[in-house]
């Protein structure tokens, strides 16, 4: 590889502006700090980034935690949720750290997840270098497809929430009619192209989330049965369902990387008391709190969304549905940001020769994404069971396997520390990721068979 000049593409206005950087042949990597060379248009503050992190990590999956605990028991569920959450957090740390190391080596302000995998594989063990050419389209494809799928599920969730209220007070319509009604609101919020403008929406959504959780916990804490009626542990055969649900609910690697990329002070994201650690502490607390007490209250009767267990005809319960519909609408823009950012900024914008037309064509492209998610939701209203299959497979690869593999490659020339401890940890993570992917896929296939049998 030529070490004299490093040139990276100039991103369009909605992303990082990377310019040609001259690298001295014998220059020291320690003299270059990528964070000081980032030039982000519309950067987000620490508070805005924190709001985005909470909104990206606390999605509709948290409502399934009582049901997940029913497949693990309240002791198993608490311990395993904590373990899975800490593993996800550790993998995010090693992923972002490896991306930073590669930026220092290349002397560029930023590399994306897919570019980091490409560079890492080129610098890793010789037997892995043959995978480098396919790394960029492979990672980009997984990220874009997974977050597109989440948006499809969100269309179904919002429409079903509205339908339950309309059926109660007005008229009973098919859920597909409600999907048609929400197209315009989705188009409007998805037309917001940068995360700084989305920050007030995320802050408002977080407020609604916490109020909604408060109402749900009010119903849960009312007349709790004796804890002895619930299982502390379950048989091993039930754990795959728990694992798949928690992993699917916790992981949001694409959005988390996107919000870190757009920070004004990215060093504040990964510090010991940084945004990611503080945010994950709150997220895990909410997941364990709702899972533990929701299972204590409803036991084996806990449904896929705990909102279905609370009294459906009471006003507070209906307010919760409105709140979660609104927060999911906002989450649609965050999750969809990853798909648009990857496909438009990296692959499509370069084909638009006139810079003045970039904005209008990007808005058209975003409208097409919204219409495609709507079409998928219309065609298969039970799309969530298919997306759990894709999600389990994608997230085990993106959230566990790829970060471990990347660190193996990045540390290859520098060594793995005493007793090769980093290599051992990453091999264990690879095994855990493969196990999680296989288990999640198996459980999802069983769910599909059950739904359509």
TASULLIN-V881265 format. One record per backbone hydrogen bond with DSSP energy under -0.5 kcal/mol. CO is the residue of the C=O (numbers start at 1). NH is the residue of the N-H. If there is no record, write none. Layout:
co: (CO	CO)
nh: (NH	NH)
This chain:
co: (4	5	6	9	12	15	16	16	21	22	24	28	29	31	32	33	33	34	34	35	39	40	44	45	46	47	48	49	50	51	52	53	54	57	59	60	61	62	63	64	65	66	68	69	69	72	73	74	75	76	77	78	79	80	81	82	83	84	85	86	87	88	89	90	91	92	93	94	95	96	97	98	99	100	101	102	103	103	112	113	114	115	116	117	118	119	120	121	125	125	126	128	129	131	131	132	132	134	135	136	137	138	139	140	141	142	143	144	145	146	147	148	149	150	151	152	153	154	155	156	157	158	159	160	161	162	163	164	165	166	171	174	174	175	176	177	178	180	182	183	184	185	186	187	188	189	191	194	195	196	198	199	200	201	202	203	204	205	206	207	208	209	210	211	212	213	214	215	216	217	218	219	221	221	226	227	231	232	232	235	236	238	238	239	240	241	242	243	244	245	246	247	252	253	254	255	256	257	258	260	262	265	266	266	267	268	269	271	274	275	276	277	278	279	280	281	282	283	284	285	286	287	288	289	290	291	292	293	294	295	298	299	305	306	306	311	314	315	316	317	318	319	320	321	322	323	324	325	326	327	328	329	330	330	331	332	333	334	335	335	336	337	338	339	340	340	341	341	342	343	343	344	344	348	349	351	353	354	355	357	358	359	360	361	362	363	364	365	366	367	368	369	370	371	372	373	374	375	376	380	382	382	383	383	384	385	386	387	388	389	390	391	392	393	394	395	396	396	397	400	401	402	403	404	405	406	407	409	411	416	417	418	420	421	422	423	424	425	426	427	428	429	430	431	432	433	434	435	436	437	438	439	440	441	442	443	444	445	446	447	448	449)
nh: (23	7	21	11	15	41	11	18	6	24	27	31	32	33	34	36	37	37	38	38	17	43	264	49	50	51	52	53	54	55	56	57	58	59	62	63	64	65	306	68	69	70	71	72	73	234	77	78	79	80	81	82	83	84	85	86	87	88	89	90	91	92	93	94	95	96	97	98	99	100	101	102	103	104	105	106	107	108	116	117	118	119	120	121	122	123	124	124	128	129	129	131	132	134	135	135	136	138	139	140	141	142	143	144	145	146	147	148	149	150	151	152	153	154	155	156	157	158	159	160	161	162	163	164	165	166	167	168	169	170	173	177	178	179	180	181	182	183	186	187	188	189	190	191	191	192	193	198	199	199	202	203	204	205	206	207	208	209	210	211	212	213	214	215	216	217	218	219	220	221	222	222	223	224	229	230	74	75	76	238	239	241	242	243	244	245	246	247	248	249	250	251	256	257	258	259	260	261	262	263	44	268	269	270	271	275	276	274	278	279	280	281	282	283	284	285	286	287	288	289	290	291	292	293	294	295	296	297	298	299	301	302	308	309	310	314	318	319	320	321	322	323	324	325	326	327	328	329	330	331	332	333	333	334	335	336	337	338	338	339	340	341	342	343	344	345	345	346	346	347	348	348	349	351	352	353	355	357	358	361	362	363	364	365	366	367	368	369	370	371	372	373	374	375	376	377	378	379	380	383	385	386	386	387	388	389	390	391	392	393	394	395	396	397	398	399	400	401	402	404	405	406	407	408	409	410	411	412	415	422	420	421	424	425	426	427	428	429	430	431	432	433	434	435	436	437	438	439	440	441	442	443	444	445	446	447	448	449	450	451	452	453)
